[in-house]
Amino acid sequence: MPANSFPRYTTWIGHLTFAVLAVLAVWFFKERTVILDAAFQSFEVIKRGWFAIQVNRYGAAMTQVFPLLASKFTFLSLSHVLMIYSLGFVLVHWLMFVVCDQWIKVKALGFAIVLFNVFMVNNTFYWVQNEIIQAISLNFVFWAWLVRLGSWRQIKWYLYPVLVFLIVTITFFHPLTVFTFVFLAGYFLLDSFEKKQLAIQRSLNLMAVAVFGVSLYLKYTAFPNTYDLKTTGRFSHNNIQTFFTDPSSTVGFRQFMEHLPIDFYLLPIALALVTVFYFWKKLILKLLYVWGSSIALLCVVMISYIKGGDWFHIESQYLPVSVFLVLPLAWEVLPDFSLSKKGLKWTVVGLSLAIFIRIADIVQTSSFYEKRLAYIGSTLQKTWPLKGKKFIMGDDILDKDTLLQTWSFGYETLYFSALQSPDSTRTIAIFTNIEKQRWRLSNHNSFMAYGNTVRFNDLPRHLFNFTDTTENYRLLVKEDFEK
């Protein structure tokens, strides 16, 4: 990265960006926590009084520590716990930015974390718990550390286990981390050849990839899990063949093209900037590497979701593509544009404007999630005239387009009710085949939801006040919502 005054601006832009994101995380804490996996995982943390690691993704402890500690303090209400939980997702990235920017002092990779958090993020701001998001920022921290060390002789003996631990954590974080880790390794390897300078000693770079490869092998052989295997299984031979026969006829391709001008409009702009820069600098291998990596991963995601799916989830799968562009932008393109006083001015103005627009889009997207939250509230409100405060119902009654998915409705109604009426908790559990779930109606002193049956006494009273402990669960039918 060229030595100029640009890094000073990236520090302030970074802090300001994360400060705004932190404010939004607090402002929209209900939209970000009373939703799907975030509600389920935080409930598991509160119920266990410990971490609730899913499918070996133990890196999630970085964000789960916030509701875990907050729930221990009896003077904090559920709204405080969830507010801290929502804020924690921003603070983790902010901390990793500070580590790169201030401690490791590889400011370019610190700024890459900032850009990544807004570049293609939209719905993902509200579907917070997807581990790929934290994994990518941790990727930048690891490679920033290698850049700072540079060579084998700079590594003290006690740093080896730390570096290996980071690699293993990244490996187990999410299946898509393989693309970002390998891309960063290849980028710095190319950097050493094309610029005739070593950010990272080549043998050290290759050793990091080798350790990552061993860790990845152990993940799928010694510690396999069905969820990750199912995820990677989407990239099948049949899907590949179907996609390349006629890409435009697939739902996955059309869904991406539909959202490109809405959510990912910075992607072609950034790609054009990087392309012009590499042509100008005659860095053709890097140009091919960035283009090839971007197209390859876009195809991988489109093939994996060839039949489409929930966009809030699919959007997160595309986020690693942004790494292929924010890295060259932060490492060399933007700093090079900022070598002159005039260039620095326009770079800072352009960056600030781009980040402002992206944050404005994130705020605008909140309307859908506010509507979703209101729907949960209105559904609960329809149970007020009915006897009891514990209900079960089939998922065929609900508006799935508004809710996105229904499996977590038991946790969402629990949270919403406890937030609105802390003195009395109300809940509606959803089950697909309701006729086979009638046995649950006889339960009277437990909270029930998908994957959970927990006695009221085993949950913290200061967060969930269950006053309806004698009445059995009641079955809700369509007529109850038509009155």
N, C-alpha and C positions, 0 to 999 in steps of 0.2 A: 504494500500500500504506500503510495507516494507520501513523502513527509510534507504536509502543509497544514493550514489552519482549519481545514474541513473537520478533522476529528473532534475539535472543540464543539462544533455545532452539532455533531451527531450525539454527543453526550447530552446536551440540553434538549435536543429534539426527542431523544430516547426517554428521558425522564418526564418530559411534558406529555408524550404519547401515553406512557404507562399511567401517569397521574389521571389523565382523562379516562382511560380504560378502567382504572380503579373506581372512579366516580360512577361510571356507567354500571360496573359490576355491583355496586351497592344499590344504585337506583333501580336496577332490574334484577334484584336478587331473587325475587319470587319466580320470575320468568326463567331464570337460570338454574334454580334448584328444585322447584316444584314441577319436575319434568323427567319422565322416563328413568334412564340409568342413574342420573344424579340423585333423584329422590330415593331410588332403591339402594344405591351404594351408601349414601349418607345415613339412611335408616339402619342399614347393616352395621355401620360404624357405631352408631348410637346404641343399638341393641347389644352388641358384643362388648362395647367399651374398649374396643381394640380395632386395629386395621381390618378392612374387609377386602383383601386382595382377590381379584378375579382372574382366572386362567393364567396364573403365574406372572401377571404384570405387576410385580412388586414395586416398580417405580411409581405407581399410583399413590404410594405412601406419602409422597411429597405434597399432594393436595389433600389427602384424607386426614393428615395430621391436624388440619385446621378445625374441622367439625369434631374430631376426636377430643382435642384439648378443650374446645369451647363447651362441649356437652358436659364436661366434668364440673364446671362451675355452676352451682345451683342458682346463683343470682342472675344468670343469663337466661333469657327466654328463648323459645324456639326461633323467633324472628332474628334474634342476635346470632344464634348459632348458624342459621342458614345465610345470614348476611356475611358472616366471617367465612363461611364455606365458599360463597360466591366470590368474595374478595380474594380468597386464597389462590384461586386459579390465575389471577392477574399477578399477585405478589410473587408467585413462583417464577414466572417469566421475568418479572422486573428484577428479582434477585439474581437470576442467571445473567441478565444483561449487565448488572452492576459487577458481577464476578469477572465477566469478560472485559468490561470497559475500565474498571477501576483497579481490580486486583491483579488479574492476569495481564491487563493492559494490551490486549489485542482488540483495539476499538472497532476494527472493521467487522469482526465476527460478533461483537456485542451489538453493533448496529444492524447486522443481519437478523438478529433475534427480534429487534424492533420491527423491521420491515416484514418479517414473516408473520408477526402477530396481527397485521392489518392487510397484507397484500392480497390475499384471497379469502380472508375470513369474513363471513357474513352470518349465515345460520349457525355456524360453528361457535359463534360467540355465545349463543344461547344453549347449544348442546355441548356443555363444557367439559364433560368428563372423559371424552375420547383421548386415550393415552398417547396417540400419535402426536398430539399437539405439544405435550410436555417433552416427549422423546426427541422431537426435532430441536427444540431449544437446548436440550442436554447434549445433543450431537454437536452443536456449535461450541458449547463449553469444552467438550473433550478436545475438539480439534484446535480450539484457541490455546489450550494448554500445550498441545504438541507443538504448535507454532512458537509459543513462548520458550519451550525447552529447546526445540530445534534439532538437537542431535543427542545421541546416546550418552555422551560424556556429561551432559547437563542433568541427567536423571539420577537423583539420589536413590539409594536402595529402597527407602521406605515409600517412594512414589510408585514403584512397580505394582504392588497390590492395589493401590488406589486407582491407577489407570486401568488395570484389568477389571476391577469392580465396576468402573464406569462403562467399560465395553460390554460386560455381561448385562448390566442394567439396561443399556440401550437395546441390546439384542432381545431381551425378554419384554421390553416395553410394548412393542407392537410389530406385527409382521412387516409392515411397510418401512420400518427403519432400515432395512437392508438397502433400500434404494438411496436414502439420504446419506448413510454412512459410506457406502461405496462411492457415491458421487463426490463427496468431499475428499475422499482419499485420492480418487482419480484426478480431481481438479488440482490439488496441490502437487501431484506428481507431474502433471502437464506444466504447471507453473514453473517447476524446477528446470524443465527442459526448454520451454519456449523463452523464458526470461533469463536463463543461465544463472539463476540465483535460487538458493535453497531456503524456502520457508520452513520446510521439514526435511531432514535427511531422508533420502529415498529408502534406505533399508529400514529406518524407523517407521516410515509410512507403511511399507509393505508388511512389517511385523504386526502393526495394528490391525491391518486387514486380515492377516492370518489368524490372530487371536479372535477377531470377530467371527471368522469362518468356523473356527473350532467351537466357539460359543453357540453359533447358530446350529451347528450339527448336533450338539448336545441338547439344545432346546427341543428339536424335533425327534430325537431318538430316546434320550434319557428322561425328558420331561414333556412328553407330548400332551396336548389337550385337544379335545374334539372341536372346540370353538375355533381355534387358530387353523386347525386342519380343514375345517369347513370353509373358513375364509379364503385360504390359499387354494382350496379345491374349486373355487369359482373360475379360476384361470385354467379352464379345461381345454382339451384338444378340440372338442366339438364347438365350444364357444369361439376358439381361435379361428377355426375353419369357417364358421358362419360369419364372423366379423369381417374377415379379409375377402370373403366372396362378394359382399356388398355392404360396406360399413354404414352407408347412409340409410340403409333399410332397418338398422337395428335401433332399438329404443335407447340403448346406452349412448350411442353417437348423437341421436337427435336431442336427448336430454342435455348432453354437454353443450351442444350448439345453441340450445335454447337459453342456457344460463350463462354462456360466454359473455354476451353484452350486458348482462345484468349483474353477475357476481364476479366474473373473472376478466373484466375489461382491461385491467392493468397487465394481464398476461401478454397479449400481443404488443402492447406499448413497450413493455420492458424488453421483450424479445427483439423488437426493432432497435432499441437503444443499444443492446448488447451486440447485435449483429453489426450495426454501423461502427461501433467502437472496435470490434475485432477485425473488421475489414481494414479500418484505418490503421490499426497497429500491426496488421498482417499476422494476427494470431489465429491462423486458420484451423489448427487442431482444436483449440479451445472452442472456436465457433462451431465446429462439427460436433464436438463433445456436448455442448449445451443444447444444440438443436436435437441431436440424436437422443440424449437422455430425456429431454422434454417430450418428444414425440413418443418415445418408447413407453414412458410411464403413463402418459395420457391414454395410449392404446391398452395398456395393462388394465387400467381402471375401467375403461369402456367395455373391454372384453369380459372382465369380472362381473360387471353389472350390465351385461348385454341386454337383459330384459327390463332394465330400469330398476327403480326402487324408490325408497324414501330419499328425497333430495338432501334433507338435513344430514343424513348419514353419508350419502355419496359425496357431498361437498368436502367432507373431512378427508376422504380418500384421495382427493385431488391435491390437498395441501402440500404434500412433499414436492410437487412440481414447482411450487414457488421457490423452494430452496435452490433449484437449478438456476434461478435468475437473481434472487436477492444476494446470493453469494458473490457472483461476478460484479453485480452492481455495487455492493458495499466494499468489496475488496479492491477493485481497480477502476471501474467505469466512472462512478460518481466522484471519487477522489481526483481522478485525472481531469475531469471536467472542471474541477474546482481549483486548479493550479493558478489561474489568474484571478484577480480581484473581481472582475466582472463575471467570470465563470462561477466563482464561489457564490456570488449574490444570486444568480439565476438558479443554481443548483439547490440552494437552501430554500428559495421561494417555491421552486417546483416540487421539492420534496414535501414541504409543509402543506402545500395545496393538495398534493396527492393523498397524504395522510389524513388531512381534514375531510376530503371527499369520502375516503373509505370509512372513517368514523361516522360521518353523516349517514352513509348507507347502512351501517350497523344499527344506528339509532332508528332509521326508518324501518328496518326489518322487525323491530320490536313490536310493531302493530299486530303482526300475526301471533306472536307469543303472548301478547296482552289479551288478544281475543281468545286464545286457547285457555288462558288462566280464567277468564271470565266465564267460559263455558263450563269449566270444572265447578266454579262457584254457583252458576245457575242450576247445574244438575244437583248439587247438594241442597240448594234452596228448595227444590221440589220435594225433598224428603222431610222438610220441616213440619208439615201438617200430619205426617205419619207417625205412628207410635214407634218408639225406639230410636236408637242412633247408630245401629249397626245393620248394614244391608249387604246383600249379595245380588248380583244381576248378571245376565248374559251380555256379551259384547255386541250383540246384534241391535241393541236399542240405541247405542251411542253413535255420534257423528265422528267416524274415523278420520275423515279429512281434516277436521279441526284438531282432534286429539293426537294425530300422527300414528300413535299406537295405543292399544288399550290395556296391555298387560300390567302396566304400572299404575293403573287408576286407583287401586287401593292405597298406595303410598301417597299419591297426589292428593286424593280427597282427605286423607289423614292430615297431611301437612297444611292444606288449605284451611281445613276446619280448625285445626289447632292455632293457626295464625289469626284467623278471624274471631274465634271464640275460645281463648285459652282456658276458660273455666269449664268447658265442656267439649269433648272431642267427638266428632261424627265421622263415619267412614263408609265407603261403598267398595266392596271387593268385586272384581270382574273375573268371570270364568267363561271359557269358550263353550264347553258343553255343560250347560247349567243343570240339565236333568241328572247328570251324574254327580253333581255337587250338592244335592239336596241334604245330604248327611251333615253338611256344615251348619244347617239352620239350628241344630240343637246346641250349638256352641254359644256360650253367654259371657264368658270371662276372658276371652282372648281376642287379640287383633288378628285378622286374617287378610292376606293379600297373596298375590302370585308368588309362590316359593316360600311363604312364611305363615306360621301360626304361632303367635307369641302371647303368653299370658300377660294380662295387663300389669300384674305386679312385677313383672320382669323388665318393664320399661320405666325410664325415669319420670316420676310424677311431675317434676317441674317443667317438662317439655310436653308430655301427653297426659292430660287429665281425663281419664275415662270414668265418667259418672254412671254410664249405663252398664252396670255389671251383673244385673240379674235377668234382664230380658234376653231372649234368644235372638239370633240373627233373623232378619226378615227378608223374604225374597221379593225383589222389585220386578214388576212386569210392565209391559208397554203402557197399559192403562193408567198406571200410577203417574206417568209423565204427560198424559193427555187430559188430566182433570183440570 
